[in-house]
Amino acid sequence: MPEREDFEELYHDAPVGYLTTRVDDRITRVNRRLLEWTGYDEADVLGRRFVDLLDPATRVFYETRHVPVLHREGETREVVLGIRCKDGRVMPILINSVLVLGPDDKPRLVRSAIFDATERSQYERDLVAERRLAESAAARVQVLQNASVEFAEAATETELAEVLTRIVGDALGASASCVATVDAAGELEVIAGVNPLAGLYAQDDPRPGPDSLLTGEPIVLAGHDEVEEQYPTIAEAMRTARLEGLAAFPLLRDHAPFGVVAVFFDRRRELEPAAIALVEAICLQAAQALARVRLQEELAHLALHDQLTGLANRALLREHIEAALAASARSSQPVAMMFLDLDRFKPINDRLGHPTGDEVLREVAERLRAVVRDSDVIGRFGGDEFIVLCPETDDAEAALISERLREEIGRPMEWLPDGFAVSASVGVVVHRASEHPATTDELLEIADAEMYRAKNGGRDRVSIAGRSQSRP
């Protein structure tokens, strides 16, 4: 199935290594990414104990600390280990493991996500070397350790950006700081912290942030004289905001910049090389953590959305319906549901092929998006069935919306061959919390029955529970 193939492709080509072991530590499954990193063939690792792949320096820690904690707590996070590659080199890794129980509540297997920590380890080694040269290095190492812990606890991109903003601002003693990432339009958008210069310059004015993003290098301007020389309009904005110096640090993933950390100072501020290196290391940790967060968000999105159309899937639809019913009970406002089934879709799928059928389903999804309101929810219930959920919608509004949906789907798809057309039979139910409680299944059952009533009445029409059918 396409969805299964998508998940399998995501599993193997994810930017992290995946590993499954039995409770005896023997490997039963491994993804291509981990094999690419280590140089092993699948046959080299299947059936082997994972501990046997670790370097001696971390093997004891794995057996005496990692495994006991995993069996006691059920999971471990961000554990630093070293794995021996096929060519003999040792690759630093971060491993997150989850203990999976069987039906008898006994441990059955262990699933692990493995992150390449080579660059992070290099930065940490560099910082340790700096520590021997200056007394302040101990504090810098502590900052990195605290950052690692806080980054590991961040569950969303926004949370991670807020942590990064605070840590970098505190480390440098900045008056203000912010994190901006590249949006869909290719512009930098502040997602955490405050940009004190916002509104004081034109969007197309030369600025340190975009330049740092372009070069992938930090830009440090200690005072007005340096800012004035390179960015005159920004210098004027800083005088207005009563700021003296600024710095911009790129966020890099696989050596490609995707965002910027900006800090501002109300006095002249020379940043020594050690401080710049510290912020770069923090940014590197943040980028690694962001890769984990985005992967988790992507997996969560895949679990709740239809892969073909991008609409909510059945599981997410049920969550939205239950939430809408609860909101309706609190507010006494009605909620409407439309159950749509495409007419004459099977001949298209059978005679023109599944790729054409898939394109029709995607086109229908886009047309539904164009018609519904921002507060409405659209989902693919399965096959050629769609659900539209409309909170705070009464009978009259539901009738208008359902007719618009029917008309929009029924518009000709010019790219279909002659003799092929699509329409929709729409079943509608409007629930009023003041009348009686209702469940998700009850609403779905009523809307489904009305959809079949519309289909049996001649197709391409709307049937609303408690009303006569409306004809096209």
C-alpha positions as CSV (number, residue, x, y, z in Angstrom):
1,M,0.0,0.0,0.0
2,P,1.2,3.6,-0.7
3,E,1.0,4.6,2.9
4,R,3.0,1.6,4.1
5,E,5.6,2.2,1.4
6,D,5.8,5.9,2.6
7,F,6.4,4.8,6.1
8,E,9.0,2.2,5.0
9,E,10.8,4.8,3.0
10,L,10.7,7.2,5.9
11,Y,12.0,4.5,8.2
12,H,15.0,3.7,6.0
13,D,15.9,7.2,4.8
14,A,15.2,9.1,8.0
15,P,18.1,11.4,9.1
16,V,18.6,9.1,12.1
17,G,19.5,5.4,12.6
18,Y,16.8,3.0,13.8
19,L,17.6,-0.3,15.5
20,T,15.4,-3.0,17.0
21,T,16.8,-5.6,19.4
22,R,15.4,-8.4,21.5
23,V,15.7,-8.3,25.2
24,D,18.9,-10.4,24.9
25,D,20.3,-7.4,23.0
26,R,20.4,-9.2,19.6
27,I,19.6,-7.1,16.6
28,T,16.5,-8.0,14.7
29,R,16.1,-4.9,12.4
30,V,18.2,-2.0,11.3
31,N,17.5,0.8,8.8
32,R,19.7,1.7,5.8
33,R,20.8,5.0,7.4
34,L,22.6,3.3,10.2
35,L,24.2,0.8,7.9
36,E,25.4,3.7,5.7
37,W,26.9,5.5,8.7
38,T,28.8,2.4,9.9
39,G,29.6,0.7,6.6
40,Y,28.1,-2.6,7.7
41,D,25.9,-4.8,5.5
42,E,22.6,-5.9,7.0
43,A,23.9,-9.4,7.3
44,D,26.8,-8.2,9.4
45,V,24.6,-6.9,12.2
46,L,21.4,-9.0,12.2
47,G,21.6,-11.5,15.0
48,R,24.6,-9.8,16.7
49,R,24.4,-8.2,20.1
50,F,24.3,-4.5,19.9
51,V,26.9,-4.2,22.8
52,D,29.4,-6.1,20.6
53,L,29.3,-3.2,18.1
54,L,30.3,-0.6,20.8
55,D,33.8,0.5,21.5
56,P,35.3,-0.7,24.8
57,A,35.2,2.8,26.3
58,T,31.4,2.9,26.3
59,R,30.6,-0.8,26.4
60,V,30.8,-1.0,30.2
61,F,28.6,2.1,30.6
62,Y,26.0,0.6,28.2
63,E,25.8,-2.7,30.2
64,T,26.0,-1.3,33.7
65,R,24.0,2.0,33.4
66,H,22.1,2.2,30.1
67,V,20.5,-1.3,30.1
68,P,19.5,-1.2,33.9
69,V,17.9,2.2,33.5
70,L,16.1,1.2,30.4
71,H,14.5,-1.9,32.1
72,R,13.7,0.1,35.3
73,E,12.3,3.3,33.6
74,G,11.1,1.9,30.3
75,E,13.2,4.4,28.3
76,T,16.5,6.3,28.0
77,R,17.2,9.5,26.3
78,E,20.3,11.2,24.8
79,V,22.8,8.6,26.0
80,V,26.3,9.2,24.6
81,L,28.0,6.0,23.3
82,G,30.6,5.1,20.6
83,I,29.9,2.6,17.9
84,R,32.7,0.7,16.1
85,C,32.3,1.1,12.3
86,K,33.3,-1.6,9.8
87,D,36.5,0.3,8.9
88,G,37.6,0.4,12.6
89,R,36.8,4.0,13.3
90,V,34.6,4.9,16.3
91,M,31.6,7.1,15.6
92,P,30.1,9.0,18.6
93,I,26.4,8.6,18.8
94,L,23.4,9.7,20.9
95,I,20.9,6.9,21.5
96,N,17.3,7.1,22.6
97,S,15.8,3.7,23.5
98,V,12.2,2.6,24.4
99,L,11.4,-0.8,26.0
100,V,8.4,-2.4,24.4
101,L,6.3,-4.8,26.4
102,G,4.4,-7.8,25.2
103,P,0.8,-8.8,26.0
104,D,2.0,-10.3,29.2
105,D,3.5,-7.0,30.3
106,K,7.0,-8.5,30.0
107,P,9.8,-6.9,28.0
108,R,9.6,-8.1,24.4
109,L,12.0,-5.9,22.4
110,V,13.8,-2.6,22.4
111,R,13.5,0.2,19.8
112,S,16.3,2.7,19.5
113,A,16.9,5.9,17.6
114,I,20.5,6.7,17.0
115,F,21.9,10.2,16.1
116,D,25.3,10.9,14.6
117,A,27.1,13.0,17.3
118,T,30.4,13.4,15.4
119,E,30.2,17.1,15.0
120,R,28.9,17.6,18.5
121,S,31.7,15.5,20.0
122,Q,34.2,17.6,18.0
123,Y,32.8,20.8,19.4
124,E,32.9,19.4,22.9
125,R,36.5,18.4,22.5
126,D,37.4,21.8,21.2
127,L,35.7,23.4,24.2
128,V,37.6,21.2,26.6
129,A,40.8,22.3,25.0
130,E,39.7,25.9,25.5
131,R,39.0,25.2,29.2
132,R,42.7,24.5,29.8
133,L,43.5,28.0,28.4
134,A,41.1,30.0,30.5
135,E,39.3,29.8,33.8
136,S,36.0,30.8,32.2
137,A,36.0,27.6,30.1
138,A,34.4,25.6,32.9
139,A,31.4,27.9,32.9
140,R,31.2,27.5,29.1
141,V,31.1,23.7,29.4
142,Q,28.4,24.0,32.0
143,V,26.4,26.2,29.6
144,L,26.7,23.5,26.9
145,Q,25.7,20.7,29.3
146,N,22.6,22.7,30.5
147,A,21.7,23.4,26.9
148,S,22.0,19.8,26.0
149,V,19.6,18.9,28.8
150,E,17.1,21.6,27.9
151,F,17.2,20.9,24.2
152,A,16.5,17.2,24.9
153,E,13.4,18.2,26.9
154,A,12.0,20.4,24.1
155,A,9.1,18.8,22.4
156,T,8.3,21.3,19.7
157,E,10.3,23.6,17.4
158,T,8.9,26.7,19.2
159,E,9.9,25.3,22.6
160,L,13.4,24.6,21.3
161,A,13.8,28.1,19.8
162,E,12.7,29.7,23.1
163,V,15.3,27.7,25.0
164,L,18.0,28.6,22.4
165,T,17.1,32.3,22.6
166,R,17.3,32.4,26.4
167,I,20.5,30.3,26.6
168,V,22.4,32.4,24.0
169,G,21.1,35.7,25.4
170,D,22.2,34.7,29.0
171,A,25.6,33.4,27.9
172,L,26.5,36.6,26.2
173,G,24.7,39.0,28.6
174,A,22.6,40.4,25.7
175,S,19.9,43.1,26.1
176,A,17.7,41.2,23.7
177,S,17.8,38.1,21.6
178,C,15.7,36.2,19.1
179,V,15.6,33.2,16.8
180,A,14.4,33.4,13.2
181,T,13.9,30.6,10.7
182,V,13.3,30.7,7.0
183,D,9.6,30.6,6.2
184,A,7.8,29.2,3.1
185,A,8.5,32.5,1.2
186,G,12.2,32.3,1.9
187,E,12.1,35.2,4.5
188,L,13.4,35.1,8.0
189,E,10.5,34.9,10.5
190,V,11.1,35.4,14.2
191,I,9.7,32.4,16.1
192,A,11.1,33.0,19.6
193,G,12.3,36.0,21.6
194,V,12.0,39.7,20.5
195,N,13.6,41.6,17.7
196,P,14.0,45.1,19.1
197,L,14.5,46.5,15.7
198,A,11.2,45.3,14.2
199,G,9.4,48.0,12.3
200,L,12.5,50.3,12.3
201,Y,13.8,49.2,8.9
202,A,12.5,48.2,5.5
203,Q,12.2,44.5,4.7
204,D,14.6,44.8,1.7
205,D,17.3,46.7,3.7
206,P,20.7,44.9,4.0
207,R,20.8,43.2,7.4
208,P,23.2,41.1,9.4
209,G,20.7,38.2,9.8
210,P,20.1,37.4,6.1
211,D,23.8,38.0,5.4
212,S,24.8,35.5,8.1
213,L,22.2,33.1,6.7
214,L,23.7,33.5,3.2
215,T,27.3,33.0,4.2
216,G,26.8,30.5,7.0
217,E,29.2,32.5,9.2
218,P,28.6,34.6,12.3
219,I,28.5,38.4,11.9
220,V,29.7,40.3,15.0
221,L,29.5,44.1,15.1
222,A,30.8,45.5,18.4
223,G,29.4,49.1,18.2
224,H,27.8,51.8,16.1
225,D,30.9,52.5,14.0
226,E,31.1,48.9,12.8
227,V,27.3,48.7,12.2
228,E,27.3,52.1,10.3
229,E,30.1,50.9,8.0
230,Q,28.2,47.8,6.8
231,Y,24.5,48.5,7.5
232,P,23.7,52.2,7.6
233,T,19.9,51.8,7.9
234,I,20.3,49.2,10.7
235,A,22.7,51.6,12.5
236,E,19.9,54.3,12.5
237,A,17.4,51.7,13.7
238,M,19.8,50.8,16.6
239,R,20.2,54.4,17.6
240,T,16.4,54.7,17.7
241,A,16.2,51.5,19.9
242,R,19.1,52.7,22.0
243,L,21.3,49.7,21.1
244,E,25.0,49.7,20.5
245,G,26.2,46.3,19.2
246,L,24.7,43.2,17.7
247,A,25.7,39.7,16.5
248,A,24.0,37.1,14.2
249,F,24.8,33.4,14.3
250,P,23.6,31.0,11.6
251,L,21.8,27.8,12.5
252,L,23.3,25.0,10.4
253,R,22.0,21.6,9.5
254,D,24.3,19.4,7.3
255,H,26.4,22.6,6.8
256,A,23.4,24.4,5.3
257,P,21.9,27.4,7.2
258,F,18.2,27.4,7.9
259,G,17.9,30.0,10.6
260,V,19.7,32.7,12.6
261,V,20.2,33.6,16.3
262,A,20.5,37.3,16.8
263,V,21.6,39.1,19.9
264,F,21.6,42.8,20.8
265,F,23.6,44.9,23.3
266,D,22.9,48.3,24.8
267,R,26.7,49.0,25.1
268,R,29.7,48.2,23.0
269,R,30.5,44.5,23.1
270,E,33.6,42.8,21.8
271,L,33.0,39.1,21.6
272,E,36.2,37.0,22.2
273,P,36.8,33.9,20.1
274,A,35.9,31.6,23.0
275,A,32.5,33.3,23.3
276,I,31.8,33.0,19.6
277,A,32.8,29.3,19.7
278,L,30.5,28.7,22.6
279,V,27.5,30.2,20.7
280,E,28.4,28.2,17.6
281,A,28.5,25.0,19.7
282,I,25.1,25.8,21.3
283,C,23.7,26.5,17.8
284,L,25.1,23.1,16.6
285,Q,23.4,21.3,19.5
286,A,20.2,23.2,18.8
287,A,20.3,22.1,15.1
288,Q,20.8,18.5,16.1
289,A,17.9,18.7,18.6
290,L,15.8,20.4,15.9
291,A,16.4,17.5,13.5
292,R,15.0,15.2,16.2
293,V,12.0,17.4,16.9
294,R,11.1,17.9,13.3
295,L,11.3,14.1,12.7
296,Q,9.0,13.5,15.6
297,E,6.6,16.1,14.4
298,E,6.7,14.6,10.9
299,L,6.0,11.1,12.2
300,A,3.2,12.5,14.3
301,H,1.8,14.3,11.3
302,L,2.0,11.1,9.1
303,A,0.2,9.2,11.8
304,L,-2.8,11.6,11.7
305,H,-3.0,12.7,8.1
306,D,-3.9,11.0,4.8
307,Q,-0.7,10.6,2.8
308,L,-2.3,11.1,-0.6
309,T,-4.3,14.3,0.1
310,G,-2.7,15.7,3.2
311,L,-6.2,15.9,4.9
312,A,-6.9,14.6,8.3
313,N,-7.3,10.8,8.4
314,R,-10.0,8.9,10.2
315,A,-8.2,8.9,13.6
316,L,-7.7,12.7,13.6
317,L,-11.2,13.2,12.3
318,R,-12.6,11.3,15.3
319,E,-10.6,13.5,17.6
320,H,-11.9,16.7,15.9
321,I,-15.5,15.4,16.1
322,E,-15.2,14.6,19.8
323,A,-13.7,18.0,20.5
324,A,-16.5,19.7,18.4
325,L,-19.2,17.8,20.3
326,A,-17.6,18.8,23.7
327,A,-17.4,22.4,22.6
328,S,-21.1,22.3,21.4
329,A,-22.1,20.9,24.8
330,R,-20.4,23.8,26.5
331,S,-21.6,26.6,24.2
332,S,-25.0,25.2,23.2
333,Q,-24.0,26.0,19.6
334,P,-24.9,23.5,16.9
335,V,-22.3,21.5,14.9
336,A,-22.8,20.2,11.4
337,M,-21.2,17.2,9.6
338,M,-21.1,16.5,5.9
339,F,-20.4,13.0,4.7
340,L,-19.4,13.0,1.0
341,D,-19.0,10.1,-1.3
342,L,-17.8,10.6,-4.9
343,D,-20.1,9.4,-7.7
344,R,-18.8,7.5,-10.6
345,F,-15.3,7.4,-9.2
346,K,-14.8,3.6,-9.6
347,P,-14.8,3.7,-13.4
348,I,-12.2,6.4,-13.3
349,N,-10.0,4.3,-11.0
350,D,-10.6,1.0,-12.8
351,R,-10.4,2.2,-16.5
352,L,-8.0,5.2,-16.3
353,G,-5.7,3.7,-13.6
354,H,-4.9,4.4,-10.0
355,P,-2.6,7.4,-10.7
356,T,-5.5,9.2,-12.4
357,G,-7.8,8.1,-9.5
358,D,-5.3,9.5,-7.0
359,E,-5.1,12.8,-9.0
360,V,-8.9,13.1,-8.8
361,L,-8.8,12.6,-5.0
362,R,-6.1,15.2,-4.7
363,E,-8.2,17.6,-6.8
364,V,-11.3,17.0,-4.7
365,A,-9.3,17.7,-1.6
366,E,-8.1,21.0,-3.0
367,R,-11.6,22.0,-4.0
368,L,-12.9,21.2,-0.6
369,R,-10.2,23.4,1.0
370,A,-11.2,26.2,-1.3
371,V,-14.9,26.1,-0.2
372,V,-14.8,25.5,3.6
373,R,-14.2,28.1,6.3
374,D,-11.1,28.4,8.3
375,S,-12.8,27.0,11.3
376,D,-14.0,23.9,9.4
377,V,-12.2,20.6,9.4
378,I,-11.8,18.4,6.2
379,G,-10.7,14.8,6.3
380,R,-10.5,11.7,4.1
381,F,-12.6,9.0,5.8
382,G,-11.4,6.3,3.4
383,G,-11.4,5.5,-0.3
384,D,-13.5,8.1,-2.0
385,E,-15.3,9.3,1.1
386,F,-14.7,12.7,2.7
387,I,-15.9,14.3,5.9
388,V,-16.4,18.1,6.5
389,L,-17.0,19.1,10.1
390,C,-18.4,22.6,10.7
391,P,-18.5,23.9,14.3
392,E,-21.2,26.5,15.2
393,T,-23.2,25.8,12.1
394,D,-27.0,25.7,12.0
395,D,-29.4,24.0,9.5
396,A,-29.5,26.9,7.1
397,E,-25.7,27.4,7.0
398,A,-25.2,23.6,6.7
399,A,-27.5,23.6,3.7
400,L,-25.5,26.4,2.0
401,I,-22.1,24.9,2.7
402,S,-23.1,21.4,1.6
403,E,-24.5,22.7,-1.7
404,R,-21.3,24.7,-2.3
405,L,-19.3,21.5,-1.7
406,R,-21.5,19.5,-4.1
407,E,-21.3,22.2,-6.8
408,E,-17.5,22.6,-6.4
409,I,-16.8,18.9,-6.7
410,G,-19.2,18.7,-9.6
411,R,-17.3,21.3,-11.7
412,P,-15.7,19.6,-14.7
413,M,-12.2,18.4,-14.4
414,E,-10.9,19.4,-17.8
415,W,-8.0,17.0,-17.8
416,L,-10.3,13.9,-17.6
417,P,-11.1,12.2,-20.9
418,D,-14.6,12.6,-22.4
419,G,-17.2,10.4,-20.7
420,F,-15.6,10.6,-17.3
421,A,-16.9,13.0,-14.6
422,V,-17.1,13.2,-10.9
423,S,-19.9,14.4,-8.6
424,A,-20.7,13.9,-4.9
425,S,-23.6,12.6,-2.9
426,V,-23.6,14.5,0.4
427,G,-25.2,13.4,3.7
428,V,-25.6,16.1,6.3
429,V,-26.5,16.0,10.0
430,V,-26.8,19.0,12.3
431,H,-26.4,18.3,16.0
432,R,-27.8,20.6,18.7
433,A,-26.4,19.9,22.2
434,S,-29.6,21.3,23.7
435,E,-31.6,18.4,22.2
436,H,-29.7,15.4,23.4
437,P,-26.1,14.2,23.9
438,A,-24.5,12.5,20.9
439,T,-21.4,10.4,20.2
440,T,-19.0,10.5,17.3
441,D,-20.3,7.2,16.1
442,E,-23.9,8.4,16.1
443,L,-23.1,11.4,14.0
444,L,-21.1,9.4,11.6
445,E,-23.9,6.8,11.3
446,I,-26.6,9.4,10.6
447,A,-24.4,11.3,8.1
448,D,-23.5,8.1,6.4
449,A,-27.2,7.1,6.1
450,E,-28.1,10.5,4.6
451,M,-25.2,10.1,2.1
452,Y,-26.7,6.8,0.9
453,R,-30.1,8.4,0.8
454,A,-28.7,11.0,-1.5
455,K,-26.9,8.4,-3.6
456,N,-30.0,6.2,-3.9
457,G,-32.1,9.3,-4.8
458,G,-30.1,9.8,-8.0
459,R,-26.6,10.9,-6.9
460,D,-25.1,14.4,-7.1
461,R,-27.4,15.8,-4.5
462,V,-27.6,16.6,-0.8
463,S,-29.6,14.9,1.9
464,I,-30.0,16.6,5.3
465,A,-31.2,14.5,8.2
466,G,-34.8,15.5,9.0
467,R,-35.3,17.2,5.6
468,S,-36.3,16.2,2.1
469,Q,-33.5,15.7,-0.4
470,S,-32.2,18.7,-2.3
471,R,-31.7,18.2,-6.0
472,P,-28.9,19.6,-8.2
